[in-house]
């Protein structure tokens, strides 16, 4: 199982200058991927901006949106943003997507929370068309050589799994417990097989961590999930010691997860080295 690390882009009032420095240190430490958290009605750095900054600060490490709230964006614009990040990074991006839960995240007029699932299904067609170089107006929106960016799907519904089967390369679970994530991974594998897809889906999970200022980290998590459904908020418990990090690794490896990404809950850049010391 590969071990990745999140970017602190959605830590409340994050220092934006930390993002590229964090990315460079993560690559130097040998992590497999850098991941963002997607949210807009919150005082952080947009996931697309954080991923672009990370792409510019690194050369090898994988990049992942984990997950980006796709129906909050105009489809063709988002398709171009994602293709651009993938292109400048040398095709290191995996596009992790979900429909979102909070109505406040839908900030673009005409793209509200109502009907977001049906809109997302139509958007997925548009992404493929844009990445294939089909015209948007008189011209293509992306350079020749743009690829179909690999997609992971997150979510708690059957519709999310069906989108994964049709469009994706795998499933990404949120930052919950092993017990909460295990049924979702089983459902993803079952849907993949029943949908006639060859092989097995890529399985990725997120897990929050804090190894420095634990009190600040726990306060940040409570703040981030303050308006989330209770069952979601209650399932999020950061790994706050080396022992808990190691236990999380062992538990998710036992589930057959391909990659576990530890998401920071503070923007203290020394957290990269602390985590690397534990997982190396």
C-alpha positions, -999 to +999 in steps of 0.1 A: +000+000+000+013+034-010+013+063+015+005+098+004+000+131+022-025+159+019-019+195+013-031+218+040-053+239+016-084+236+037-070+243+071-088+274+084-068+305+075-040+285+060-009+305+051-010+301+013+028+303+009+030+270+028+014+251-001+044+249-025+069+245+003+048+216+017+046+200-017+084+201-023+091+186+011+065+159+006+082+149-027+116+149-011+103+127+018+091+101-007+053+102-004+034+087-033+008+115-038-002+150-027-040+154-022-063+184-017-096+187+001-123+204-019-144+231-003-153+267-013-174+283+014-145+281+038-113+302+044-088+281+026-070+278-008-090+264-038-080+229-046-073+237-082-049+265-072-032+243-046-028+215-071-013+239-097+011+253-071+021+217-061+026+208-097+050+237-102+070+229-070+075+192-078+086+169-106+075+133-097+049+130-069+014+122-079-014+148-075-050+141-064-081+161-058-097+143-029-124+153-036-133+182-058-170+193-057-175+191-094-211+202-098-202+236-082-183+244-114-193+251-150-184+219-167-163+231-196-144+255-174-135+228-149-125+204-176-100+229-189-087+237-154-082+199-147-066+193-181-043+223-176-031+211-142-026+176-156-006+190-185+017+213-166+024+185-141+034+160-168+003+139-165+006+133-127-030+143-118-058+120-107-092+138-107-111+128-075-147+140-077-179+141-057-212+159-058-210+176-024-233+178+006-235+213+018-257+238-001-234+267+009-207+253-014-227+260-045-217+296-050-221+300-088-255+314-099-275+288-117-255+259-103-272+253-071-274+221-050-308+211-064-303+188-093-266+185-088-265+147-094-282+149-128-261+179-137-230+160-128-239+131-151-242+156-180-209+173-169-191+140-171-199+138-208-186+173-213-153+165-196-147+137-220-156+158-250-133+187-239-104+164-232-109+147-266-104+182-281-139+187-294-147+224-301-159+247-275-172+275-297-148+278-326-118+262-310-109+233-288-104+243-252-073+222-246-040+216-264-035+186-286-021+157-266-044+163-237-054+129-222-085+116-205-076+124-169-081+094-147-110+098-123-118+085-088-153+089-074-163+095-038-197+095-022-221+074-002-248+066-028-254+039-054-252+067-080-216+074-071-207+038-076-224+037-110-205+068-121-173+051-110-181+020-130-189+040-162-163+068-160-137+060-133-106+041-124-116+036-088-132+048-056-120+072-029-133+071+006-135+101+029-116+107+061-136+083+083-128+052+103-118+019+089-151+005+100-170+032+082-149+028+050-148-009+047-184-013+035-179+014+009-148-004-005-167-037-007-196-020-025-172-004-049-156-037-058-190-054-061-203-026-084-171-028-105-175-065-110-212-064-117-207-036-141-184-058-162-152-038-157-120-058-160-097-062-130-104-043-098-109-006-090-082+015-075-091+021-039-079+052-020-087+063+015-080+095+034-071+097+071-066+129+090-035+133+111-018+157+135+016+150+151+026+185+163+000+207+180-027+182+187-051+206+204-050+230+174-055+201+150-085+187+168-100+222+170-095+226+133-113+193+125-142+202+147-145+236+130-143+221+095-171+195+102-192+218+123-221+219+098-216+184+085-241+156+091-236+141+126-227+107+113-200+121+091-186+144+117-185+116+144-166+093+121-137+117+117-110+112+143-074+123+134-045+101+140-027+120+168+002+098+176+028+077+158+010+046+172-023+056+157-007+064+123+008+029+123-025+013+133-043+031+105-018+019+080-021-017+092-059-016+092-063+000+057-036-024+043-057-053+056-087-039+037-067-041+004-065-003-001-041+007-028-032+041-013-037+058+021-033+095+022-028+113+055-045+147+054-031+174+077-052+194+101-026+222+107-005+240+082+028+236+101+052+224+074+072+203+099+042+179+099+056+165+066+088+154+083+070+141+114+048+119+093+077+107+071+096+097+102+067+075+112+059+058+079+094+054+066 
